[in-house]
Amino acid sequence: MIYKEYGKTGKKVSAVGFGGMRFDTSKSKEENAELLRYANAKGINYFDTAPYYCKDQSEDIFGIAFKNMPSDFYVSTKGKPNEFSTATKAKNAVKKSLDRLGLSKINFYHIWCLLKMEDYKLAMKPGGQYEGLLQCKEEGLIDHIVFSSHQPGHEIKDILEDGKVEGVLLGINILNFPYRWDGVAAAYKKGYGVAAMNPLFGGAIPTHEKELSFLASKGETPTEAALRFLISCPQISVVLNGFTIREHIDIACRVADKALPFTNADLKRIRKKIGDNMNSACTGCGYCDHCPQGIPVPSYMQLYNEKQLFGSTNKEMKNKSYLWGLTKNQGAKANECTECGQCEKVCTQHLNIIERLKEIASWESK
């Protein structure tokens, strides 16, 4: 396992981190907790979770695992500015997470899911979330205040230049790096820690290995190449992987054991192959999964990825029966969208979901 400095915090974190968003919730919490212990035994020491992950079970699963985890480790969790909009609410959220995790301290606490500068300003207002987190830090409940962002690079730079945080969590991977690199470069240059999420593009890379074969070098799969790209990158401190089985952990750790960096020629070749549509593909975060009409928006957006990523025509999309299984028996159909806009407000990539649902509805009608 490779270990890297997380910015100027003095903490050395494993290049592979455990992202607690992809547990198999059909299994017991104890079974899922065993997965964390296995990861720790393989050398992973950075564990990232949040309230509400995995039907609000993730923090509890972490807490079970930590009771019997022998090696030293770091834990990260999160809170949203709009939900914990006062210092008191923010402190209570930290204490609730500590109770669920069974810990006395959270190493990295994220101001969570910043979509625009207004979200950051809300967190920083007098008497707001940041003030509460500072109090927690003074009381020894938090080591480092960091933030997770889905903003463009120039806005991330502005937050970093404000000097109030010590690291950033960004959605970046081998497919979208040409469009997201500004934020990574700015953070690294200023000595901040950088955590990467969505390394496999919400599962799109393993699902489409044949089409994405150009990503890989001889002797590796596109999935391994995508992990190697981030793990070997000196600007990135830790890469969060959403593990569901031991084999996923084995693959990531195997990549981290040899993680040769991509050459400039590799990057040039990949840039040439990546089209402009990659930055507008859904990464499958699932934050839009609260449609008042019951429309399975995340499933529809994963279906739409087939067109966005690989340029499938409308005629081809209508005939991809294996994809339509994503939305079968999942509730309301795309044509029942009332255009309330709630899904677009929480979309981490600012996608035009309503227009995409209209297009999908036209496929369904045929």
N, C-alpha and C positions, 0 to 999 in steps of 0.2 A: 504494500500500500504506500502511496505517496502521501506525504503530509506537507501542508503549506501554511505560511503565516496568514492569519486573517487580519489583513490591514495592519494597524498599529496597536492592536489589542493585546499582543503578547501571547495569543493563543494559537497553537498549531492544530489545524483541523485536517481530517482525512479528505483527500481529493474527492472521494465518493461519499456523499451524504445520504442519509435515509430520509426520504420524503414521506410523511405519514398520511398521504391523501388517497392511496390506492389499495388499502386493505380489502381483502375479500370478506365482506360483512356477513356472508353465509356461514363463516367459521366462527368459533367462539373467540372471545377476547383473549383468552389464555393461549389459544393456538396462534393467533396473530402476534401476541407478545413474544412467543418463541422465535419469531422471525427477526425481531429486533435483537434478541440475545445472540442469535446466529450471526447477524451482521456485525455486531460488536466483536464477537470472537474472530471474525475475518479481518478485523482492523478498522472498521468504521467507527468513528467517534463523534460524528455530528448528526444529531437527530432533530428533524424539523416537523412540527405539527401545528395545529391551529384548532380553535373551537369550531365545531360544525363539520370538520372533515369526517368523511365516512359515516354519515348519519349521526354525527356528534359522538362518535365512539373513539376517535383517534387519541385524544389526550388520555382517556381512561386506559386504552391499550398500552400507551407509553408508560403510564404509571405502574401498571402490572409488571411490565418488563423491567423497569428500573429497580424494582425491589430485589431482583436477583441478577443484577448485571455487575460482574466483578471489576471490569476495567473502567478506567476513567473515561468520561464522555462529556459532551456539551449538548445542551438542549436549546431549541429555538421554538418559540410560539409567537402568537400574533393577536392584535386587536385593531378593529377598524375605527377610524376617527369619528365617523357619523354615529356609530353605535355607542362608543364610550367618549362622549363629547365633552365631559367635564373631568376635572382632576380626580374627583371622588369616584366616578364611574370607572375611570382608567385604573385606579388603584384596586378597586374591588375586582376588576377583571383579572388583574395580575394575581391577586390572592386566590381567586377561584381556580385559575390555571395551576398555580403552585399546589393547591390542595388535590386537584385531579392527578397531577403528575407525581405527587408524593415527594416533592423536593422542597428545599429551603431557598433555592435561588434558581432563576432562569438566566442562562448565560447570554442569550441574544433575544431581545424582545422587539418584534417588528411592528412599526406603524404600518398597518396592513392594507394592501390593495389600493394604492394611490393611482387613480385613473386620470386625474387632472390636477392643476396647481391649486384649485379651490379645496381639494381634499387635504393637501398639505397645510394650507393656510388654516383650515378648520382644526387640524391637529395642534397647530402652533399658537392658537389664539390664547390670550390670558385666561387662566383658569381651565384650560382645555386638557386634552389627552397628554400632550408632551409634558405639561407641568406635573401631572400625576405620575408619569413615568420617571421624571427626575426625582420626585419624592421617593419613589420605590428604589431608585438607584442609590439614593442617600441612605436609605434604610437597609441596604444590602440585599434587596429582593431581586434586583436585576444587575447584571454586569454591564451590558452594553445595549444602548438604544439604536436600532437600525430600522430600515424601512423596506417594504416591498413595493415595486412600481411596475406599472404597465404604461408608462408615459414615453413620449419621444425623447431622444437623447438630450436635446437642449434643455428640456425641463428637468431631467435628472441632474444635469450639470448645475442648474440653478439651486436645486436642493442641496447638493453636495457643497457648493460654495457657501451656503448658509452656515455650515460648520456645526450643525446641531446633532448630527448622527455619526455613527462609526462604520457603517457598512450598508450595502444595498443588495436586495434580492431581485433578479431580473429574469424575464423569460427570453432565453437566447439558446439557439441551437445551430447545427450545421446548415440548416436550410434558410434560416432568417438572419444569420449573422451580418450580411451586408447592410441590413436596415437597422440593426440594433446595436452596432458596435460602438457608436459614439458614447453611450452611457457607460459601457464597460471600460473603455479607454480613459474616460474622464475620472472614473472612480479609482482606477489603478494608479494613474498619474499622481493623484492627490493622496495616495496611501490608504485608501479605504478598502475594507474587505468586500469581496464580490462573490455572491452565491448565485448559481445559475439554476433556474427551474425549467421544466418542459424540455429536457435534453433530447427526447425522442418525438417531439412535436405532437404531444398528446396521443402517442401510439401510432401515428401515421407512418413513421419510418419502419417499424417492424412489420406493419401491415402491408407495406408496399415495397418490400425489399427488391423485387424484380425490377420495378420501374426506377428505383433509386440506386441501382447497382453502381452507377458512376461515382457514388460517394466513397466507395471502398477501394482499398489497395489490395494487392494480391494476398490471399490467405485470410481475409477477414470479411465479415458480413457488413452491410450498410449500418445495421444497429451498432455493431462494435465500432465502426468508423465514427459514428455520431458521438458515442461516448468518449472515444479517444480524442476527438477534436476538442472537447471541452476539458476533459481531465488533464490533458497535456498542456493546455493553454496557461502560460504563466500569469496572465491577467486575472484569471478566475481562481478563487480560493477553494470553493467546494461546489460540486455538482450534485444537485438533489435528484435522486432516482425514486420513483414510486414503485417499490417492490411489493409483489404479491406472493411469490414463491421463492424458495431457496435458489433455484437455478438462475433467477434474475440477479441475485446478489453475487453468485459465483461469476457470472459473465462480467459484471461491472468491476469486480475486484481483479479478475484476470486481466482485463484491459488496463487497470490502474497499475498492475505490476510491471508492465512494459511500456505503456503509453508513450510511444514515439511521437514527437510533434509533427504536425503537417508542415510540409515544405511550402515555400512561396509558390512553387509550380503547382502543387496540389490545390492550393487556395484559388489560384488563377483559373485552373481547370474547373473547379466547382462553381466559382462565380459565373463563369461563362455558361454553365449548364442551368443555373438557377434562374428562373424567370421572375418577372416582377410580381407574378401572382402569389409567390410564396409568402410575402408579407401580409397577405389578406386571407390566409387560410386559418381556420379555427384550430386552436391548440387543445381544445377539449377540457378547459378548466372546470366547466360545469356551473359557473356562477349564474348563468341564465336559466337555471332549471327551476324556476318558480313562476311559470306562466299562469296568470289568473284563469285562463281558459283551459289549462291542462295540456297545452301543446308541448310535446317533448322536444323543446328547442335544441338542447345539446345533441340529441340524436339526429335531428334534421341537419344541423350544421356539420356534423361528421359526414353525413351523406353528401352534403354540398362540397365538402373537401375534394371529392373525387373530380368534380368539375374544376374547382379552383386550383388544385395542385397539378392535375394532369391534362387539363384542357379537354375533357370529354364534352362532346356535343350534347344538345338537348335530346336528340334521338337516342344517343348512346346511354344517357342517364336513365331514360325511360325503360331501357332493357336490362339494367343492372339489377336483376332480381335479388342477388345476394346482399346488396346494399339496402334494399327496401326492408329487409328483415329488421334493420335497426329501429324502425318506427312502428312496426306491426304490433297492434294491440297495446300501444303505449298511451292511449288517451285521445285527445282531440287531434284533428288533422290540420295541416298547414292552412287550409282555406278558412279556418275558423278564427284566424288572427284578427283582433279588433284594432290593431295598430296603437295599443296603449303606450308602447315604447319602453316598458319596464325592462325588457331583456337588453335593449340597446344601452340603457343607462348603466347597467352593471357589466357590460361586455368589456373584458380587459384589453381587447384589441380594437374597440370602437368600430365593429363591423356593422354593415347595413343589413341587419338581421331581417327587418320587416320586408325589404325588397327581395331578399333571398327566399323568404317563406312564400312570397307571391309567386316567384318563379317555380319553386318546388310544387306549389299548389297546381300550377299549370301542367306539370308532369303527372301528378296524381290523377288529374281529371282525364288524362289520356291513357 
